[in-house]
Amino acid sequence: MKNKIISVVLVAMMMVASLAGCGSSSSSKETLVVGTNAAFPPFEYIGDDGNPDGFDVALIKAIGEKIGMDVQIQDMEFDSLVSSIGGKIDVAIAGMTVTEERQKTVDFSDPYYEAVQAVIVPKGSAIATADDLKNCKIGVQLGTTGEFIADEIEGAEVSAYNKAIDAVNDLNNGRLDLVIVDKNPAAVFGTQYADQVDVIDGSAFDFEAEFYAIALPKGNTELAEKINNAIAELKKDGTYDSLIAKYIEE
Ligand code: GLN
């Protein structure tokens, strides 16, 4: 009798094991598909192992752990992120500034970082004030707040690139007078090309503060609340500060 019970239990266990091995994923968690543009250091870039890394990538992974979801990162063009939410991707984290225009299509989480645009100029350039930006050849990243600002500058000839680094390369080739890009990537590019460029803080040009947030599907208040609670917890438990210290030179 005892043997019979044992064999029934064994058979049952084998059945469960074979079910688990049959096409089901190793994790029972739901997957959050996260879009980013891994060409925006230190927030997102391709790490030495060939995978996306950076502050945003680490932050969304920490959020995933808090809300019990597996995070899968999809690297795509910045300009396609907003329109892909609810389709190819669930949410986007990409140093994305909250703007009224974007809010027509997506909702945003609570902001997690304050930034401002900066200006990269060739070393020794005379550009120093807002007036000096007029009639210049300006490089920007396509679909970014840097492009929106450049479009408003009187007489500016604006070239939009898929990656900000391509604009910096054209600056170094002498094809541009300046590049407008968010302050943290500007600082990274400034260090990378320290003997060719200078980075000027946006305050010299009266650029407004911008707030980065995670772009979410419009009307999904349940997901928004989970993500906002996770951000608040990560700030409280010190994870947020340790990620800032690890990734961002301030
Ligand atoms: N913060 C800028 C924007 O939202 C640039 C973001 C980026 O290039 N990843 O438009």
Residues whose N, C-alpha, C, O or C-beta is under 5 A from the ligand:
A	BS01	LIG	F40 F78 A94 G95 M96 T97 Q141 G143 T144 T145 D182
